[in-house]
Amino acid sequence: MLNSPTAQKFILHWGEMGTRWGVNRTVAQIHALLFLADRPLAADEIVETLGVARSNVSNSLKELQSWKLVRVTHVLGDRRDHFTALQDVWEIFRVIVEERKRREIDPTLTVLRECAIEGTQDPELDVAALARMQTTLDFLEMLSATFEDYKHLSPQTMQRMLKMGGKLAGFLGPNDKKPS
């Protein structure tokens, strides 16, 4: 199954997309492989299937575990660690967004909050620059709060909300025009 041309195409593409999202290609390919697998895989099976170095697989699995996308499991009669990936695409999306928020947005919010406080005391800082920092802070705080509100919603509720998309924008009114 995992050696089929379609599975290989998916795994290779997931690796390419990973690099565009700032993720190591091998990490993304291993994630795709484990996502498609119908059973837990041992590291040596991953090495053999993808044709990558054992050390690369080991480091990549640690990275995927740190992202909470892959977990270790055991198979009866086999001493080796085996690995499985989250299978629910909604849960994968939630975990990735939550981890990116924790790793990227939260530290940025901390610095922006410091800049907002320090900027009011900095006579050399242009008022317009401080205003842009504050606007950025407000925007990221709003996104962060919205994520906190939405992250506990069921996949069914999120799916209904996403399908509403343009209908909700139309409901909000014609005064919402795109910025020029």
C-alpha positions as CSV (number, residue, x, y, z in Angstrom):
1,M,0.0,0.0,0.0
2,L,2.7,2.5,1.0
3,N,4.8,1.6,-2.1
4,S,1.9,2.4,-4.5
5,P,2.5,5.3,-7.0
6,T,-0.3,7.3,-5.5
7,A,1.0,6.9,-1.9
8,Q,4.5,7.8,-3.1
9,K,3.1,10.9,-4.8
10,F,1.3,12.0,-1.7
11,I,4.4,11.4,0.5
12,L,6.7,13.3,-1.9
13,H,4.3,16.2,-2.2
14,W,3.8,16.4,1.6
15,G,7.5,16.7,1.9
16,E,7.6,19.5,-0.7
17,M,4.8,21.3,1.1
18,G,6.6,20.9,4.4
19,T,9.6,22.8,3.1
20,R,7.3,25.6,2.0
21,W,5.9,25.7,5.5
22,G,9.3,25.8,7.1
23,V,9.4,22.1,8.0
24,N,12.2,19.7,7.1
25,R,11.4,17.6,4.0
26,T,12.1,14.3,5.8
27,V,10.0,15.3,8.8
28,A,7.1,16.0,6.5
29,Q,7.6,12.8,4.5
30,I,7.7,10.7,7.6
31,H,4.5,12.4,8.8
32,A,2.8,11.6,5.5
33,L,4.0,8.0,5.6
34,L,2.7,7.4,9.1
35,F,-0.6,9.2,8.3
36,L,-1.2,6.9,5.4
37,A,0.0,3.7,7.2
38,D,-2.7,1.3,8.4
39,R,-0.6,0.1,11.2
40,P,2.2,1.3,13.5
41,L,5.6,1.4,11.8
42,A,9.1,0.8,13.3
43,A,11.9,3.2,12.5
44,D,13.7,0.7,10.3
45,E,10.5,0.2,8.2
46,I,10.5,4.0,7.7
47,V,14.2,4.0,6.8
48,E,13.5,1.3,4.2
49,T,10.4,2.8,2.7
50,L,11.7,6.3,2.4
51,G,15.4,5.5,1.7
52,V,16.7,8.0,4.2
53,A,19.4,7.6,6.9
54,R,18.5,6.0,10.2
55,S,19.8,9.1,12.1
56,N,17.6,11.4,10.0
57,V,14.5,9.2,10.8
58,S,15.3,9.2,14.5
59,N,15.7,13.0,14.6
60,S,12.6,13.5,12.5
61,L,10.5,11.2,14.7
62,K,11.6,13.2,17.8
63,E,10.6,16.4,16.0
64,L,7.2,15.0,15.1
65,Q,6.7,13.8,18.7
66,S,7.6,17.3,20.0
67,W,4.8,18.6,17.7
68,K,2.4,16.0,19.1
69,L,1.7,14.7,15.6
70,V,3.3,11.3,16.2
71,R,3.3,9.0,19.2
72,V,5.2,5.9,20.2
73,T,3.3,2.7,20.5
74,H,4.3,-0.9,21.1
75,V,3.5,-4.1,19.2
76,L,3.0,-7.4,21.0
77,G,6.1,-9.6,20.6
78,D,8.3,-6.8,19.2
79,R,10.7,-4.9,21.4
80,R,11.1,-2.0,19.0
81,D,9.3,1.2,19.3
82,H,6.6,1.7,16.6
83,F,5.1,5.0,15.5
84,T,1.7,6.2,14.6
85,A,0.4,9.6,13.4
86,L,-2.8,11.4,14.3
87,Q,-5.4,10.3,11.8
88,D,-8.1,12.9,12.1
89,V,-7.3,15.9,9.8
90,W,-9.2,18.3,12.1
91,E,-7.1,17.2,15.1
92,I,-3.9,17.5,13.0
93,F,-4.9,21.0,12.0
94,R,-5.7,22.0,15.6
95,V,-2.4,20.5,16.9
96,I,-0.4,22.3,14.2
97,V,-2.1,25.6,14.8
98,E,-1.7,25.3,18.5
99,E,2.0,24.4,18.3
100,R,2.7,27.2,15.8
101,K,0.9,29.7,18.1
102,R,2.9,28.5,21.1
103,R,6.2,28.6,19.2
104,E,5.7,31.7,17.0
105,I,2.8,33.9,18.0
106,D,3.1,33.8,21.8
107,P,6.8,34.9,21.8
108,T,5.9,37.6,19.3
109,L,3.1,38.8,21.5
110,T,5.4,39.0,24.5
111,V,7.9,41.2,22.6
112,L,5.1,43.4,21.1
113,R,3.6,44.0,24.6
114,E,7.1,45.0,25.8
115,C,7.5,47.3,22.8
116,A,4.0,48.9,23.4
117,I,5.0,49.7,27.1
118,E,8.6,50.8,26.3
119,G,7.5,52.7,23.2
120,T,5.4,55.1,25.3
121,Q,8.6,56.0,27.2
122,D,10.9,56.2,24.2
123,P,11.3,59.8,23.0
124,E,13.2,58.7,19.9
125,L,10.4,56.4,18.7
126,D,8.2,58.0,16.0
127,V,4.5,58.1,17.1
128,A,3.5,56.5,13.8
129,A,5.9,53.6,14.4
130,L,4.4,53.0,17.8
131,A,0.9,53.1,16.4
132,R,1.9,50.4,13.8
133,M,3.4,48.3,16.6
134,Q,0.2,48.7,18.6
135,T,-2.0,47.8,15.5
136,T,0.1,44.6,15.1
137,L,-0.2,43.8,18.7
138,D,-4.0,44.3,18.6
139,F,-4.3,42.1,15.5
140,L,-2.2,39.2,16.9
141,E,-4.0,39.4,20.3
142,M,-7.4,39.2,18.4
143,L,-6.2,36.1,16.4
144,S,-4.9,34.5,19.6
145,A,-8.1,35.1,21.5
146,T,-10.1,33.8,18.5
147,F,-8.0,30.6,18.4
148,E,-8.6,30.1,22.1
149,D,-12.3,30.5,21.6
150,Y,-12.4,28.1,18.6
151,K,-9.9,25.4,19.5
152,H,-12.4,23.5,21.7
153,L,-15.1,23.4,19.1
154,S,-16.0,20.0,17.6
155,P,-14.8,19.2,14.1
156,Q,-18.5,19.2,13.0
157,T,-19.0,22.7,14.3
158,M,-15.8,24.0,12.7
159,Q,-16.8,22.4,9.4
160,R,-20.2,24.1,9.5
161,M,-18.5,27.4,10.3
162,L,-16.1,27.1,7.5
163,K,-18.8,26.2,5.0
164,M,-20.7,29.3,6.1
165,G,-17.7,31.5,5.1
166,G,-19.0,34.0,2.5
167,K,-22.6,33.8,3.8
168,L,-21.4,35.1,7.2
169,A,-19.5,38.0,5.5
170,G,-22.7,38.8,3.5
171,F,-24.7,38.8,6.8
172,L,-22.3,41.2,8.4
173,G,-23.1,43.8,5.8
174,P,-22.0,45.5,2.6
175,N,-19.9,48.1,4.6
176,D,-17.1,45.6,4.9
177,K,-15.0,46.5,1.9
178,K,-11.6,45.2,1.1
179,P,-8.8,47.6,1.9
180,S,-7.3,49.4,-1.1
